[in-house]
C-alpha cells in the first residue's frame, strides 16, 4: 500500500526493470505529477495504464506475483519512490 502519490516516470522505470521472476503486477495508483488515478497491470514484460475514477475510497496499492524473487528488494524500491516524492 502507498501512503501518498508517487512519480509516474519513476514508477514506470521500476516496473520496466522488474526481475524476470515477477510474472504479473497490478494495482491502483495516484501519481504526483497528475491529478488522475490509474489502474495498472504488468504481464509478459509489458505494462499498461488506464485512467480511472474509482467509486468510493480505494487505497493506492500494487501487487506483484511471481516466484523466487526478493520481495524485500521490491518493497524497498517502492518505499524509495515515496521518499523521493517527500523530498
Backbone torsions as a table, in degrees:
resi	resn	phi	psi	omega
1	UNK	NA	143.2	176.8
2	UNK	-102.1	141.9	178.4
3	UNK	-92.5	-12.9	-179.9
4	UNK	-156.0	168.0	178.0
5	UNK	-63.4	154.6	176.9
6	UNK	-122.4	160.8	179.2
7	UNK	-69.6	130.2	-175.8
8	UNK	-65.0	-40.3	-178.6
9	UNK	-67.1	-41.1	178.0
10	UNK	-64.5	-40.3	178.9
11	UNK	-65.8	-43.3	179.1
12	UNK	-62.4	-36.9	176.0
13	UNK	-63.7	-44.3	179.2
14	UNK	-59.2	-46.0	-179.8
15	UNK	-63.2	-41.5	-179.3
16	UNK	-65.1	-25.1	-177.0
17	UNK	-103.3	14.2	178.9
18	UNK	-60.2	146.6	176.6
19	UNK	-63.1	153.2	-179.5
20	UNK	-61.3	-21.0	-179.9
21	UNK	-77.0	-6.6	171.9
22	UNK	-92.0	114.6	-174.8
23	UNK	-90.4	-36.1	-178.2
24	UNK	-144.6	154.2	171.9
25	UNK	-149.7	151.4	178.0
26	UNK	-160.5	162.1	178.4
27	UNK	168.3	-173.8	178.1
28	UNK	-128.3	131.3	-175.0
29	UNK	-136.2	151.3	165.9
30	UNK	-107.5	133.2	178.9
31	UNK	-104.6	144.7	-177.2
32	UNK	-72.7	-18.2	-176.5
33	UNK	-103.7	15.8	174.1
34	UNK	-156.0	154.9	-179.6
35	UNK	-88.6	-4.6	-178.0
36	UNK	-85.3	159.2	171.8
37	UNK	-105.3	152.7	-176.0
38	UNK	-134.0	142.2	168.1
39	UNK	-95.8	134.4	177.3
40	UNK	-128.7	153.7	172.0
41	UNK	-142.9	152.1	-179.6
42	UNK	-136.6	127.8	176.8
43	UNK	-158.9	146.0	178.1
44	UNK	54.5	38.2	177.2
45	UNK	65.2	18.6	178.0
46	UNK	-123.1	143.6	177.2
47	UNK	-121.2	154.6	-178.2
48	UNK	-141.1	140.0	-179.8
49	UNK	-126.6	135.9	179.5
50	UNK	-132.5	128.9	177.2
51	UNK	-67.7	134.7	-178.3
52	UNK	-134.5	163.3	170.8
53	UNK	-128.7	90.2	-177.9
54	UNK	-61.5	146.5	174.8
55	UNK	-91.5	116.2	-179.5
56	UNK	92.1	-170.1	-177.0
57	UNK	-90.3	101.6	-178.9
58	UNK	-111.4	122.4	-177.9
59	UNK	-72.0	157.0	171.7
60	UNK	-78.4	124.4	-174.5
61	UNK	-150.4	148.6	174.4
62	UNK	-134.1	136.2	-179.3
63	UNK	-122.7	134.2	-179.1
64	UNK	-119.7	131.2	-174.8
65	UNK	-122.2	131.0	179.0
66	UNK	174.8	-158.3	177.9
67	UNK	-147.9	149.7	175.5
68	UNK	60.7	25.8	174.2
69	UNK	-107.7	155.5	-176.4
70	UNK	-83.8	102.1	-178.6
71	UNK	-60.1	-34.9	-178.4
72	UNK	-63.2	-40.2	179.7
73	UNK	-62.1	-48.3	-179.2
74	UNK	-65.2	-42.5	178.4
75	UNK	-59.2	-44.4	179.6
76	UNK	-65.0	-38.0	177.0
77	UNK	-63.5	-40.0	178.1
78	UNK	-66.4	-40.7	177.2
79	UNK	-64.1	-35.6	176.5
80	UNK	-63.0	-36.0	177.2
81	UNK	-60.7	-40.8	177.8
82	UNK	-68.0	-38.5	179.8
83	UNK	-65.8	-37.4	177.5
84	UNK	-60.3	-41.2	-178.4
85	UNK	-67.1	-30.8	-179.3
86	UNK	-71.9	-27.5	-175.4
87	UNK	-80.2	NA	NA
